[in-house]
Amino acid sequence: MWEAGELGNEVKKLYRFNNELKGSSTNRTKIADEVGDVMITLTNLCTMLDIDIEKATVNKFNKVSEKYNFNAKMAQQEERK
């Protein structure tokens, strides 16, 4: 899962740049590339562990929304039809 760390490094570079701090710069293309790497890694992990990635995401989003009293909720795929 080192891909998440690489994404974090690119986001840190963007933060530094946006706050005029010294450090390396980055761009959206580099960040998008790292997001892609993370998504591929997560998809492969979920496949290996037989985890429904959409269901896990929706369940977690809704759990956090409920915990913090947010009105935003995500529907499961079967609920959107």
C-alpha positions as CSV (number, residue, x, y, z in Angstrom):
1,M,0.0,0.0,0.0
2,W,3.0,2.3,-0.5
3,E,0.9,3.9,-3.3
4,A,-1.1,5.8,-0.7
5,G,2.1,7.2,0.7
6,E,3.2,8.4,-2.8
7,L,-0.2,10.1,-3.2
8,G,0.3,11.7,0.2
9,N,3.7,13.1,-0.8
10,E,2.2,14.7,-3.9
11,V,-0.6,16.3,-1.9
12,K,2.0,17.6,0.6
13,K,3.9,19.2,-2.3
14,L,0.7,20.8,-3.5
15,Y,0.0,22.1,0.0
16,R,3.5,23.6,0.3
17,F,3.2,25.2,-3.1
18,N,-0.3,26.7,-2.3
19,N,1.0,28.1,1.0
20,E,4.2,29.5,-0.5
21,L,6.4,27.2,1.5
22,K,9.7,25.8,0.3
23,G,9.5,22.4,-1.2
24,S,9.0,20.5,-4.4
25,S,6.1,21.5,-6.7
26,T,3.6,19.1,-8.3
27,N,0.7,19.3,-10.7
28,R,-2.7,17.7,-11.2
29,T,-1.4,15.2,-13.7
30,K,1.1,13.8,-11.1
31,I,-1.6,13.7,-8.4
32,A,-4.1,12.1,-10.8
33,D,-1.5,9.4,-11.7
34,E,-1.0,8.6,-8.0
35,V,-4.8,8.5,-7.4
36,G,-5.0,6.0,-10.3
37,D,-2.3,3.9,-8.6
38,V,-4.1,3.9,-5.3
39,M,-7.4,2.9,-7.0
40,I,-5.8,0.0,-8.9
41,T,-4.1,-1.2,-5.7
42,L,-7.4,-1.0,-3.7
43,T,-9.3,-2.7,-6.5
44,N,-6.8,-5.5,-6.5
45,L,-6.9,-5.8,-2.7
46,C,-10.7,-5.9,-2.6
47,T,-10.7,-8.6,-5.4
48,M,-8.2,-10.7,-3.4
49,L,-10.2,-10.4,-0.2
50,D,-13.7,-10.7,-1.9
51,I,-14.7,-7.2,-0.6
52,D,-17.3,-5.3,-2.6
53,I,-15.4,-1.9,-2.9
54,E,-18.6,0.1,-3.7
55,K,-20.5,-1.4,-0.8
56,A,-17.6,-0.8,1.6
57,T,-17.3,2.8,0.4
58,V,-21.0,3.6,0.6
59,N,-21.3,2.0,4.0
60,K,-18.4,3.9,5.4
61,F,-19.5,7.2,3.9
62,N,-23.0,6.8,5.4
63,K,-21.6,5.7,8.8
64,V,-19.4,8.9,9.0
65,S,-22.3,11.1,7.8
66,E,-24.5,9.7,10.5
67,K,-21.8,10.0,13.2
68,Y,-21.4,13.7,12.4
69,N,-25.1,14.4,11.7
70,F,-24.5,15.2,8.0
71,N,-27.5,15.0,5.7
72,A,-25.4,13.6,2.8
73,K,-26.0,9.9,2.1
74,M,-24.9,7.6,-0.7
75,A,-27.2,5.0,-2.1
76,Q,-26.1,1.4,-2.9
77,Q,-26.1,0.6,-6.6
78,E,-29.2,-1.5,-6.3
79,E,-31.0,1.4,-4.7
80,R,-30.2,3.8,-7.6
81,K,-32.0,1.7,-10.2
